[in-house]
Amino acid sequence: MKTELVKPGAYAYERAGKILREGGLVAFPTETVYGLGGNALDPQAARKIYAAKGRPGDNPLIVHIADPSEAEAIAYTNDTYYKLAKAFMPGPLTVVLPKKDIVPDSVTGGIKTVAVRCPGHPVALELIRAAGVPIAAPSANLSGSPSPTTAEHVMSDLEGRIDMIIDGGQSEIGVESTVISLTGDVCTVLRPGEIIPRELYSIVGDVVVAQAVKVPSAAGDKPESPGMKYKHYAPSKPLVLLSGSREEAVAYVNNETKKTAVLAYSEDADKFENAYVIDIGAADDAHSQMHNLFKALRDVEAADAEIIYANLPPETDDFLAVYNRMIRACGGIVVRLGT
């Protein structure tokens, strides 16, 4: 298969819409990361997405719509959904709701809920309208590798596996959407993102964070959302997180005898003596770290390092998305310093 790379425009939308209606796959930009889209009402398209990514079939896909009201066709909505939609949609929020039968089980990983998102990116919205169908789309990368924030990342992973990539430049946010479930008694965060728990609390009141946000689900569990179960985002070399003060982390890395790379805070970037350093943003700037993280996890491959180090992010609301991605990228490998 030849993968066509195009810029947004009339041709791109017309051609991509036709590909999607006919069961093909199109990667497209969103404000979070690039998505790999297929017709959400076509069970074969969903299977093609899983095959192209090498993604486990029980890991649910997110269904993208062009207006929050379009959720009515695929899910059983409620007042809380519409309160959240008014506050955050279009934007980086995904809501898990009970699904209607029109959505194939292959899209939802065999569970009876569906994850719904109205993206806040003009190219994504125009593509959904051009297709005339809701679009099922996980991140447009090989399963387990860092999510793509540029068309080049998508091409690197999926060239020859998909029909088209629409190049809309670099993603603004840099990590995937916040995913919440409204299927229980309390609004539950299943995957953290730019929209943080206290912002949700201001709209819906009680909010809880699922245990799997900080600790991946156990083998055999059915994940309710992408990003809950499997090791994700991992570079090819081992990533180790350092828990302790920044000074302790610098000293620990400087004592390492292996070829080393480090994802460093801006304030510490010039303190590492023999490491390949990638600056991921200031220590107190969660938004910069979100924006830079996945690109850093890809760029670090150029280091020819035997081991990669990074600081363990705090588990606070502001940094929860960075913490979640880092914990999965390292497979839970954390060194506790100063103990």
N, C-alpha and C positions, 0 to 999 in steps of 0.2 A: 504494500500500500504506500502511495506517495502522500505525504502530509503537506497540505497547502498552507503557507503562512501569508496572512493578509492583514492589512490595516483596516480599521473601522471605516465604514462607508456603505453606500447603497449596494454595491456588488457584494460586499462581505455579508451583509444582513440577508440579502436575497438568497445567496448561495448557501449560507450556513443554515438558514431556515429550512430550505429544501432538504439539506443533508439530514437535519434532525427529524423532519417529518417522515423521511424514508428509512429511519432506523440507524443512521450513522452517528458519529461522535465529533463534537466540536469543542475545543478548549477556548475559554474566553476569560477576560479580565473581570474581577470584581474589586470592591474596595478593600477586601481582606486578603485573599490570595487568588490565583487563577483556578477556575473550575473546569472540570471535564464533563461536558454536558451530553445527555442523551434524552430522548423522549420519555418522560416519566410515566407515561401511560402504556408504554411498549415493553413487555417483559424481556424481549430479546435485546433491546437496547441496553437495559440494565445489565444483562449478562455480558454484553460487549464491554461495558465500563469496567466490570470486575476483571475481565480477561485482560484488557489493555493495561490496567494498573497492577495486575497480579494481586488483587485485593481479596481477602477472605469474604465469602458470600454471605456471612452472617453479620457483616458490618454495614449498618444502614446508610443509605444515600439521602442527601438533603434535596428536597424538591423546591425549585426556585420558581417564583411567580412574579408577575409584573405589577400587581396591586394587592394589598392585603386582603381585599374582599374575595379574590380568586381562591383563597383557601377553602371557601364554602364548597367548591366542587370536589375537593379531595379529602377533606377532614371535617370532623365535628368541632366547630368553634364554640367559644363562650365569651362572656363579657370581659373576662380577664385578658383573653387574647386581643380583643379590640382596644382595651386600655393600653396594652403594651404596643400594639401596632400604631396607635396614635402618637405615642411617645418616641418610638424607635424605628419605625419603618417608613420609607425604605432605609435600610441600614444594616449593621452587622449583628443582627439578632435572628436566631433560629428558634422556633417554637415547636415542641413535640406535642401532638394532639392525637386523639383516636382517629384512625384512618377510615375512609370510605372504601367500598369494594372496588371502585374504579382504579385504585392504585394497586399495581401488582405486588405480590409478596416478594418478588425478586428485587424490588426497589427498597423494601423496608427490612430486608434481612430476615423475613419470615415472621416478624412481630406485627401486632395489630395496631401499631401507631405509625404516624408519618411525621417527619421533620420538615417544617415549612419555613421558607425564608423569602423575603422580598429584598433583593440586594440594592444597595445604594450606589450603583455605578451606572452611568448612562449607557455604556456599551452593553452591559448585561441586560438591562431593561429593554433596550431596543431589540436585542437578540430574542428574548422571550416573546415579545410582541410579533416579531417577524416569523418565528416558528409557529405561533398559534397554538402551542401546547405547553404545559408546564415542563420544566427542564430538571431532570435529576442530575445532580452534579456534586461529586466529591472533589477534593483538590486534584489538580491535573499533574500528578507525579506518580512515579512508581511507588507502590505500597511500601511504607516504612522509611522512605527517603524524605528529606526536608521538603515541605510544601513549597510550590513555586511562586515567586513574586514577580517574575518577568516571563515574557514569551520565550526567551532564550532558555530559561530553566525547563519549560515545558518541552521545547524541542529536544533538549538534551536527554530527557527521560522518555519521551513518547513518540519521537519521529519514527514513522513507518508503522505505528500502531493505531493512529487515529486519522480522520479525514482532513481536519482543518484546525488551525490555530489563529485566533484573532488577536493581534498584537496591540494592546491598549496601553503600553508603557508599564512602569513599575507600580505595583499595588501600593496604595496609600498606607494601609494599616499594617499589614505584614504578617498577622496571624489570623487564623480562621475565626468565624463568627462565634459569639457566645451562644451556647445551646441551653435552653431551659425546657423542662417538662411541665405541662399543665394537666397531666393525666391523673395526678393524685390530689390529696387534700391541700398540699402546699406547693408553691412554685419552687422547683428544684433545679439548681444549676448542674447540668451534666458535663458541660465543657466551658471553661472560662474564656473570655475574649475581651475586646475593648470595653464593652458594656459590662460594668462590674456589679457585684451583688448589692452594694448600697444604692446604686441607681435603680435597680429593679425594685428594691425595698420601697423606694420613694413612690412607686406606682402601685404596687400590689400588696404591700405590707409584709407578711411573713415570707421569708426566702431562706432555703437551706441549700447547702453545697453538698453534692453527692460525694461519698467517700472515694469513689473512683477518680475524682479530680486530682487527688493527691497520691492515691495508690491505685494502680491499674486493677481492673476487675479480674477475678480468678478465672482460671481455665474452666470452660464449660458454661460460664455465665453468658446470657444473651445480652449484648450491649444495647442500650436504648438509644445511643447516639454515637456518631463517629468520634474516634479519639478516646474511647473509654477503656478499651481492652488490650490492644496490641502495642508493642514497642513501635514508636513512630519517630520520624524526623532524624534518624540516626545517621551520622557521618560514617564513612567506611572504617575509620580507626576508633578505638575505644575513647569515649568521652567520660571524664570523671569530674564530678562536682565537688567543690571544696566548701565545707561548712565551717565558718570561723570568721575572724576579722579579715579585712582586706590585707593588712600587713602580714598576717599569718599565711594567707594564700600566696602572696608574692614570695615570701621566704620559702614556702614549700615547693613552688614551681622552680625557683632558682636553684634548688638542691636536686632537682630531677636529673638523672644521668641519661635518660632516653632522649631521642629527638622529640622535641615538644612544641606544641602549638597551644595558644591560650586565647580564649574569648574574654577580653579584658574590658573593665570599665575605663572610661576616658581618662580619669584621674590617675590610673595606675599603668596606662599603656606603655610608658617609657621606663618602667621600673623592672621589667623582666630582662634578664641578662642574655640568655641564649635561646629564647623561644621565638617562634613565629607568632606575631601578635596581630589579632584582629580586634579593632575597637568596636564595641557593641553599644556604646552610649554611656552617659553619666550614670553613676551609681544610684542616683535618686530619680532617674528619668525613665519611668516605665514605658512611656509611649515610644521613645527612641529605641529602647531595647526590643520592644515588640516589632517595630519597623525593621530593625536590622538583623534579628535573630536568624531567620531562615536563610537569608543571603549569606550570613556569616557561616552557618553550618555547611553551606555549599562551597563557599570560598576557601574554607579551611582545608579542603582536599588538595589545594595547591601547595600545602606546606611540606608534603612528604614526611609528616610527623608519625612517630610510633604511638603517641598518646596525646590527647587533647584535654586541657583543663578549663574550667570556668567556675566562677563563684556560684554557690547555691543561692538562688534568689529568695527573698523573704516570702512568706506565705500570706501576706496581707492582701486585701482586696485589690489594690492598685497593681500589684506584681503577680497576682494569681495566675494570669495567662502565661506569663514568662516562666513561672515556677512549673506549671503543668507541662509545658512543652519541653523544658529542660529535663525534668524527671523522666519523661518518656524517651527523650533522645539518649540519655545515658543508661537507660535500662535499670535505673535505681541504684547505680554505683555512686555512693557518696562517701567521701573521707571526712571524718569529724576531726577538726584541728583543735589544738589546745586542750585535749582531754587526756 
